[in-house]
Amino acid sequence: MAILECRQLTKRYSSQPALDHIDLAVQPGGIVGLLGPNGSGKTTLLKLANGLLQPDSGEILIDGKKPSKETKSIVSYLPERTYFADWMRADQLLDLFQDFYADFDRQRAEEMLQHMNIQPKMRIKEMSKGMREKVQLILVMSRRAKLYLLDEPIGGVDPATRDYILHTIISNYDPEAAVIISTHLISDVENVLDDVVFLNYGHIALHKSVDELRAEEGKSVDAVFREVFRCS
């Protein structure tokens, strides 16, 4: 069974469709790149999958169920922006996630904090933007979820931090789970991807395995992406 399935999924903002009757199935056991320019519908799709938005028509299913309190227990979501209160400390955020999520692995989270040289007693307001993004990713990847939805996890950090974030992602998810990474930084992520979905103005322009795409086109995913979206 697909861990995420869209059936004629449509979401509009006013009269403008963000997603327009898309069909998509994501199977467990791989990392999927949700790729497209700004405004292509990537964030909308992830919010729908996490139950933060409701479809205008069609449906989206998580492990065969509509997004709900039940599906939130198996979905680990990294939003595009950090949402922590400035007064909170890193260890208080770990406490919060431990209280909320039965699948939260505190030991894993503490080990990653230590590896990134983030002090548990450090407050969010004392952290740089990159450090805040690291903390948020640590929390998300320390859950034993079935589906990870990561919205621009490397968008605002330096190249060295990007490398560590990608290493953290591929090292900390269950092989039976699925990871969906939304990004427009294709060259940075393509080496960790198993499949790619190109979104363009709310439509799926392409959905293939990375190996199949490279074999057919003889090019990198980034090069194919630039061709598909060069007039967008």
MOTALIN-V403235 format. One record per pair of residues at least 6 apart in sequence whose C-alpha atoms are under 8 Angstrom apart, sorted by sequence separation. I is the first residue (numbers start at 1). GAP is how many residues later the second one is. D is the distance in Angstrom with one decimal. If there is no record, write none. Layout:
I/GAP/D, I/GAP/D
//
This chain:
11/6/5.8, 12/6/5.4, 36/6/7.2, 47/6/5.8, 48/6/6.1, 60/6/6.3, 61/6/6.5, 65/6/7.2, 98/6/5.6, 113/6/7.1, 173/6/7.8, 198/6/5.8, 199/6/5.8, 213/6/8.0, 214/6/6.0, 10/7/7.1, 11/7/5.6, 12/7/6.9, 35/7/7.4, 48/7/7.0, 59/7/7.6, 60/7/7.4, 97/7/6.7, 98/7/7.8, 113/7/7.4, 141/7/7.9, 197/7/6.9, 198/7/5.3, 199/7/7.4, 214/7/6.9, 217/7/7.6, 10/8/7.5, 11/8/5.1, 34/8/6.7, 63/8/7.8, 98/8/6.9, 124/8/6.7, 140/8/7.9, 154/8/5.5, 197/8/7.6, 198/8/5.0, 213/8/7.3, 10/9/4.9, 11/9/6.7, 44/9/7.7, 62/9/6.4, 197/9/5.7, 198/9/6.5, 9/10/6.8, 10/10/4.7, 196/10/7.6, 197/10/4.4, 9/11/6.6, 10/11/4.9, 49/11/6.7, 154/11/7.2, 196/11/5.7, 197/11/6.9, 210/11/7.1, 8/12/7.5, 9/12/4.7, 10/12/6.8, 48/12/7.4, 49/12/7.5, 94/12/6.9, 153/12/7.6, 195/12/7.3, 196/12/5.7, 8/13/3.9, 9/13/5.0, 49/13/7.1, 118/13/7.7, 195/13/5.7, 196/13/6.2, 7/14/7.4, 8/14/4.8, 9/14/6.7, 195/14/4.0, 196/14/6.4, 7/15/6.5, 8/15/5.3, 94/15/7.5, 194/15/5.8, 195/15/5.1, 6/16/6.5, 7/16/4.8, 51/16/5.0, 137/16/7.5, 194/16/5.5, 6/17/5.0, 7/17/6.9, 50/17/6.3, 51/17/6.4, 193/17/6.8, 194/17/7.6, 5/18/7.5, 6/18/4.9, 49/18/6.3, 5/19/5.5, 6/19/6.4, 48/19/7.8, 4/20/7.9, 5/20/4.4, 133/20/7.6, 4/21/5.8, 5/21/6.4, 18/21/7.7, 3/22/7.7, 4/22/5.2, 18/22/7.0, 19/22/5.9, 50/22/6.8, 113/22/7.3, 170/22/7.3, 2/23/5.9, 3/23/6.0, 4/23/7.1, 18/23/5.2, 166/23/7.4, 2/24/5.4, 3/24/5.5, 2/25/4.5, 3/25/5.8, 19/25/7.6, 50/25/7.2, 113/25/7.4, 1/26/7.0, 2/26/6.7, 18/26/7.0, 19/26/7.6, 112/26/6.6, 130/26/7.1, 162/26/7.8, 166/26/7.6, 50/27/7.1, 129/27/7.8, 130/27/5.5, 141/27/7.7, 198/27/7.8, 73/28/7.0, 129/28/7.9, 130/28/7.9, 137/28/7.7, 141/28/6.8, 145/28/7.8, 146/28/7.6, 153/28/7.5, 155/28/7.4, 90/29/7.4, 91/29/4.8, 109/29/5.9, 144/29/7.2, 145/29/7.7, 148/29/7.8, 150/29/7.5, 152/29/7.0, 153/29/7.8, 154/29/7.8, 200/29/7.9, 90/30/4.9, 91/30/6.2, 109/30/6.5, 142/30/7.2, 144/30/6.9, 146/30/7.3, 147/30/5.7, 148/30/6.3, 149/30/6.2, 150/30/6.1, 151/30/6.2, 152/30/5.4, 153/30/7.6, 155/30/7.4, 89/31/6.7, 90/31/6.1, 130/31/7.8, 134/31/7.4, 141/31/6.2, 146/31/4.4, 147/31/4.9, 148/31/4.6, 149/31/5.1, 150/31/4.8, 151/31/4.9, 152/31/4.9, 190/31/6.5, 89/32/5.4, 90/32/5.9, 141/32/6.8, 145/32/6.9, 146/32/6.3, 147/32/5.9, 148/32/6.1, 149/32/6.4, 150/32/6.1, 151/32/6.8, 152/32/7.9, 190/32/7.5, 11/33/7.9, 89/33/5.2, 90/33/6.3, 109/33/5.5, 147/33/7.7, 149/33/7.9, 89/34/4.0, 90/34/7.1, 108/34/6.0, 187/34/7.6, 88/35/5.4, 89/35/6.0, 186/35/7.2, 187/35/5.5, 87/36/6.0, 88/36/5.9, 106/36/7.1, 186/36/5.3, 21/37/7.1, 43/37/7.9, 86/37/6.8, 87/37/6.3, 105/37/5.3, 86/38/4.8, 87/38/6.5, 104/38/5.8, 105/38/5.8, 85/39/7.2, 86/39/4.7, 104/39/4.3, 105/39/7.2, 186/39/7.9, 84/40/7.3, 103/40/5.3, 104/40/6.4, 103/41/5.1, 97/42/7.2, 101/42/7.6, 103/42/6.9, 11/43/7.7, 11/44/5.2, 12/44/6.7, 4/45/7.8, 10/45/5.9, 11/45/5.1, 90/45/7.3, 94/45/7.1, 9/46/6.7, 10/46/5.6, 11/46/7.0, 9/47/7.9, 10/47/5.2, 9/48/6.0, 10/48/6.0, 8/49/7.3, 9/49/4.3, 10/49/8.0, 8/50/4.7, 9/50/5.3, 82/50/7.1, 7/51/5.6, 8/51/6.7, 9/51/6.6, 82/51/6.8, 6/52/7.7, 7/52/5.4, 6/53/5.9, 7/53/6.4, 6/54/4.5, 82/54/7.0, 5/55/5.7, 6/55/6.5, 4/56/7.3, 5/56/5.1, 4/57/5.7, 5/57/6.7, 3/58/7.8, 4/58/4.8, 78/58/7.3, 3/59/5.5, 4/59/6.1, 5/59/7.7, 78/59/6.9, 2/60/7.9, 3/60/4.4, 4/60/7.7, 2/61/6.3, 3/61/7.2, 1/62/7.0, 2/62/7.4, 78/62/6.3, 1/63/7.4, 77/63/6.5, 76/64/5.7, 76/65/7.6, 76/67/6.9, 76/69/6.0, 74/70/8.0, 75/70/5.7, 76/70/8.0, 78/70/7.9, 80/70/7.9, 74/71/4.8, 75/71/6.2, 76/71/6.3, 77/71/5.9, 78/71/6.0, 79/71/6.7, 80/71/5.0, 73/72/7.6, 74/72/5.2, 75/72/4.8, 76/72/4.8, 77/72/4.7, 78/72/4.7, 79/72/5.3, 80/72/5.7, 74/73/6.3, 75/73/5.8, 76/73/6.2, 77/73/6.0, 78/73/5.8, 79/73/7.8, 80/73/7.2, 75/74/7.3, 77/74/8.0, 78/75/7.4, 46/103/6.5, 46/105/7.4, 43/108/6.6, 28/118/7.7, 28/119/7.9, 43/139/7.4, 42/140/6.3, 3/143/7.7, 3/144/7.1, 29/145/7.9, 30/145/7.1, 29/146/5.2, 30/146/7.8, 32/146/7.6, 34/146/6.5, 38/146/7.6, 29/147/4.5, 30/147/7.0, 31/147/5.9, 32/147/6.0, 33/147/5.9, 34/147/5.7, 35/147/6.0, 36/147/7.1, 37/147/6.0, 28/148/5.7, 29/148/5.1, 30/148/5.1, 31/148/4.6, 32/148/4.8, 33/148/5.0, 34/148/4.5, 35/148/5.6, 36/148/5.8, 28/149/5.0, 29/149/5.2, 30/149/6.4, 31/149/5.9, 32/149/6.2, 33/149/6.1, 34/149/6.5, 35/149/5.8, 28/150/4.7, 31/150/7.4, 33/150/7.3, 27/151/7.0, 35/151/7.4, 26/152/7.8, 33/156/7.9, 33/157/7.7, 42/157/7.1, 41/158/6.8, 40/159/5.7, 41/159/7.5, 33/160/6.1, 40/160/4.9, 41/160/6.7, 31/161/7.1, 32/161/5.7, 33/161/7.9, 35/161/7.0, 40/161/4.6, 41/161/5.3, 31/162/5.1, 32/162/5.9, 33/162/6.3, 34/162/6.1, 35/162/5.9, 36/162/5.6, 37/162/7.9, 39/162/7.0, 40/162/5.5, 30/163/7.6, 31/163/5.3, 32/163/4.7, 33/163/4.6, 34/163/5.0, 35/163/4.9, 36/163/5.0, 37/163/7.3, 40/163/8.0, 30/164/5.9, 31/164/6.6, 32/164/5.5, 33/164/6.1, 34/164/6.2, 35/164/6.1, 36/164/6.1, 30/165/7.6, 32/165/7.3, 34/165/7.2, 3/175/7.4, 22/180/7.7, 22/181/6.2, 19/182/7.4, 20/182/5.3, 21/182/7.6, 22/182/6.7, 18/183/6.8, 19/183/3.9, 20/183/5.9, 18/184/5.0, 19/184/6.4, 17/185/6.7, 37/192/7.7, 36/193/7.9, 37/195/7.9
//
